[in-house]
Amino acid sequence: MKPIIGIVDYGMGNLRSVEKGFEKVGFAAEVCSVPDRLISFDGLVLPGVGAFGDAMENLKNLDMVSALYEYIDSGRNMLGICLGMQLLLSYSEEHGRFEGLDVVPGRVVRLPDSVKVPHMGWNVLDIKKDVPLLQGIESGMRFYFVHSFYCEPADAESQIAATPYGLDFTSILGKGNVWGLQFHPEKSSLLGLRILESFGRTVEEQVA
């Protein structure tokens, strides 16, 4: 039986396109806005588009924060996408200082003034670690980005891949059963779908 992947709906995310992405690669996905139901999913995706502070406020108001911690503590796989990845860190400097989920120690900071902000369009990955999430993905392959801030993990071991844009920023991170992608796999054509498929397979192997 195929696993069901939950997509967290907290009012800030490109939900339907992520859901369709999983469906295209053969995995059932369901958008969910009920905190108590998150624990029932085999894998979980935290998407996000918009401002960090607003996102954390929404998660708190919807009682999602404790539900996310409970899910992570269960040992099942969770994937943050774009803003969803940034929320995993300790805090963000976007429009002030806002505390994050602190699942991955580190901060979220603005891209340098030496480059056009936001960083929008296709860019390459420089893969630092071989992980199941990147099966069939090689350094130099291109993915679609839209962001003005980037993640700076405190521990270099959390960095799975980097991307050059004024500096080499962390574009994929991982810690235990938690993963993060700064780019949008659901907008990254066949290579993006391949990553969603690999996440689905990782979830499937865990529940088998």
C-alpha positions in Angstrom: 0.0 0.0 0.0 1.4 3.4 -1.0 2.0 5.9 1.8 0.1 9.1 2.0 2.1 12.3 2.2 0.6 15.3 4.1 1.0 18.9 2.9 0.7 21.4 5.7 -1.8 24.1 5.0 -1.2 27.1 7.2 -2.3 29.8 4.7 1.1 30.3 3.0 2.0 27.9 0.3 1.8 26.7 -3.2 -0.2 23.7 -2.0 -1.9 22.3 -5.1 1.2 22.3 -7.3 3.1 20.3 -4.6 0.2 17.9 -4.3 0.1 17.5 -8.1 3.8 16.9 -8.2 3.6 13.9 -5.9 0.6 12.6 -7.8 2.6 12.8 -11.0 5.3 10.5 -9.6 2.8 8.0 -8.1 2.4 9.1 -4.5 -0.9 10.1 -2.8 -0.7 13.5 -1.2 -3.3 15.4 0.8 -3.5 19.0 1.9 -4.2 19.3 5.6 -5.0 22.3 7.8 -6.0 20.3 11.0 -3.0 20.0 13.4 -4.2 16.8 15.1 -4.3 15.0 11.7 -0.7 15.7 10.8 0.6 12.8 12.9 -1.5 10.4 10.8 0.5 10.9 7.6 3.4 8.7 6.5 5.5 11.7 5.3 5.0 15.4 5.7 5.8 18.5 3.6 6.0 22.0 5.0 5.7 24.4 2.0 5.7 28.2 2.1 5.7 31.4 0.1 5.9 34.8 1.8 7.4 36.4 4.9 9.0 34.4 7.7 7.3 36.3 10.5 3.8 36.0 9.0 4.4 32.3 8.5 5.4 31.6 12.1 2.5 33.7 13.3 0.1 31.6 11.2 1.6 28.3 12.5 1.2 29.5 16.1 -2.4 30.7 15.6 -3.4 27.4 14.0 -1.7 25.4 16.7 0.6 23.8 14.1 3.9 24.2 16.0 3.4 21.5 18.6 2.0 19.2 15.9 5.1 19.7 13.8 7.4 18.9 16.7 5.3 15.8 17.5 5.7 14.7 13.9 9.4 15.2 13.8 9.8 13.4 17.1 8.0 10.4 15.7 11.0 9.8 13.4 9.0 10.1 10.2 10.4 12.1 7.3 9.5 15.8 6.8 10.4 18.0 3.9 10.5 21.8 4.0 10.2 23.7 0.7 11.4 27.3 0.2 10.0 29.3 3.1 9.1 25.9 4.7 12.9 25.1 4.8 13.7 28.5 6.3 11.1 28.0 9.1 13.2 25.0 10.3 16.0 27.2 11.4 16.4 29.1 14.7 15.5 32.6 13.6 15.2 34.9 10.6 16.4 38.5 10.1 13.6 39.2 7.6 12.0 42.5 8.6 13.4 42.2 12.1 14.2 39.1 14.2 11.6 36.3 14.3 12.1 33.0 16.0 11.7 29.9 13.9 11.1 26.2 14.8 14.8 25.7 15.7 14.8 22.2 14.4 18.1 23.0 12.5 20.2 25.5 14.5 21.1 28.5 12.4 19.7 31.7 11.0 18.0 33.0 7.8 19.7 36.1 6.3 19.2 38.3 3.3 21.1 37.7 0.1 24.0 40.1 -0.5 23.5 43.5 -2.1 26.0 42.5 -4.8 23.3 40.4 -6.6 19.8 41.0 -7.8 17.3 40.3 -5.1 15.1 38.3 -5.2 17.0 35.4 -6.7 14.6 34.3 -9.3 15.1 31.6 -11.9 17.1 28.5 -12.6 20.4 27.8 -10.9 22.7 24.9 -10.2 23.3 22.6 -7.2 26.8 21.8 -5.9 26.1 18.5 -4.0 28.1 18.1 -0.8 26.6 14.8 0.4 25.2 11.7 -1.2 21.8 11.2 0.3 18.7 9.1 -0.8 16.8 12.4 -1.5 19.2 13.1 -4.4 19.1 9.8 -6.2 19.7 10.5 -9.9 20.6 14.1 -9.2 24.2 15.4 -9.9 26.0 18.6 -9.3 25.4 21.1 -12.1 21.8 20.2 -12.5 19.4 23.2 -12.5 16.4 23.9 -10.3 14.0 26.8 -10.0 14.5 29.4 -7.2 12.4 32.4 -5.9 13.8 33.9 -2.7 15.4 36.9 -1.1 16.7 35.2 2.1 18.8 32.1 2.5 19.5 29.6 5.3 22.8 29.7 7.2 23.0 26.5 9.3 25.2 26.7 12.4 26.5 23.2 11.7 28.1 22.6 8.3 27.1 19.0 8.6 23.5 20.1 7.9 24.4 21.3 4.4 23.6 18.7 1.7 24.0 21.1 -1.3 25.0 24.7 -2.0 24.1 27.1 -4.8 26.2 30.0 -6.1 24.6 33.5 -6.1 26.8 36.2 -4.8 28.0 33.6 -2.3 27.5 29.8 -1.9 24.3 29.5 0.1 22.8 26.3 1.4 20.1 25.1 -1.0 19.5 21.7 0.5 19.8 20.8 4.2 19.2 17.7 6.2 19.2 16.8 9.9 18.0 13.3 10.9 14.6 12.8 9.4 14.1 16.4 8.4 15.0 17.8 5.0 14.8 21.2 3.4 14.9 22.5 -0.2 15.4 26.3 -0.9 14.2 25.8 -4.5 10.8 24.7 -5.7 10.9 21.1 -6.9 7.3 21.3 -8.0 8.4 24.1 -10.5 11.6 22.4 -11.5 10.4 20.2 -14.3 11.5 16.5 -14.4 14.4 16.9 -12.0 12.2 18.5 -9.4 9.7 15.6 -9.7 12.6 13.2 -9.3 13.4 14.7 -5.9 9.7 14.5 -4.9 9.7 10.8 -6.0 12.8 10.1 -4.0 11.2 11.7 -0.9 8.1 9.5 -1.5 10.3 6.4 -1.8 12.1 7.2 1.4 8.8 7.5 3.2 7.6 4.3 1.6 10.7 2.4 2.7 10.2 3.6 6.3 6.6 2.5 6.6 7.1 -0.8 4.7 
